[in-house]
Amino acid sequence: MITIFKDKKKKYNYESFDLKNKIKISFEVFPPKNIFLENQLFHSINILNKCHPEFFSVTNSVCINMRDKTFSVLKKMFSLTNVKLFAHFTTIGLNESLIKDIAYKYWNYGIKNIIALRGDLPSKYSEKIIYAVDLIKLLKSVNDFEILVAAYPELHPESHSLQEDLINLKNKVDLGVNTAITQFFFSVDKFLKFRDSCLRIGLKIDLIPGILPILNINQLKKFINMTNVYVPNWILDSFYQNSENINKCIDLSVNIAVDLIINLYHEGIKNFHLYTLNQSDLSFKICRKLGLI
């Protein structure tokens, strides 16, 4: 296994790699809140097209006033890219009839690829919960969507055990799902242990690692507080030490992501999903360093 960073004292590694035609990259974006951010997003998509992505995915909010924005963004993206487009589909706030209506609308417009999710559960939520497994069944009753799901190498925030997570994932696989995108992580070992756990119970599913490029320590701490994700101390220390130097933070972020991808590539992983946060700069630099451009 290649390791670019072993500890916080190791210097940045500026080596470039040649993984063109050896790995596939995809990108996640989210619906912007105003026209300025929308223009910024579509500019980012034009930039990221140069990385020859396998697909783009567009997230879906559980907030009612934001729910339709996924569909409107996807419609505009059809004219910006020739690659496959996936719509995140969350069920919170919806009943079965509304889910089917949305599914028919997507299919009839040509959006036939779905990432099936329950969505974040609001506090004091009193409506019937439609889980991702139920959503998969509903989607398949509408038409033959290509469906991806989520996986959590370090446990879903609401999960009590790895076994519980594995059972939930197996229930989705039993419905014909064969690919999952993982929550972001910073430990190769934790991802590999999760993959081994899947294999140990005979769970045959392709795991696409989710890679989150981090720009600054405040952003990193925010994501830590929202998830169970383990962040090595040397990463935290490095961002703290360089908090006033944006260029070094960029180098650090790019090298962390490249390190993860290179290590996982040498463990047999060939597909990677970058959480872009609607910014092209870091993802583009990562792809360039990997030799994809």
Helices and strands as residue ranges (DSSP letters): E 24-29, H 35-48, G 49-51, E 55-58, H 64-67, H 69-77, E 84-90, H 96-109, E 113-117, H 132-142, E 146-151, H 162-173, E 179-184, H 188-200, E 206-211, H 217-226, H 233-241, H 246-265, E 271-275, H 281-289
